[in-house]
Amino acid sequence: MITATITAKGQVTIPSYVRKALNLKSRDQVIFIVEGERAILIPARRRSIMELRGSLPATAPFPGHQEIREEVRRQRGQKLALETCR
């Protein structure tokens, strides 16, 4: 069993054995899950944007830049029309 001490500020150093076993490096983030009287530490892995591709269902094709510009113009026109009515 590996133990660590909590500082007066509530900080704890993750022992080197645990860091090596979980491949944790400086500035990595971890997730704490509390289950009853236990706390579970899980490495929060950062993913590249390409790793996330396809993780959400596509509901509609992504609009091109021209469609986005037209939508912004339409919304600006609506906002301008509302402001002039007041």
HELIX and SHEET records of a PDB file:
HELIX    1   1 SER A   16  ALA A   21  1                                   6    
HELIX    2   2 ILE A   49  LEU A   52  1                                   4    
HELIX    3   3 HIS A   65  CYS A   85  1                                  21    
SHEET    1   A 2 GLN A  29  GLU A  35  0                                        
SHEET    2   A 2 ARG A  38  ALA A  44 -1                                        
END                                                                             
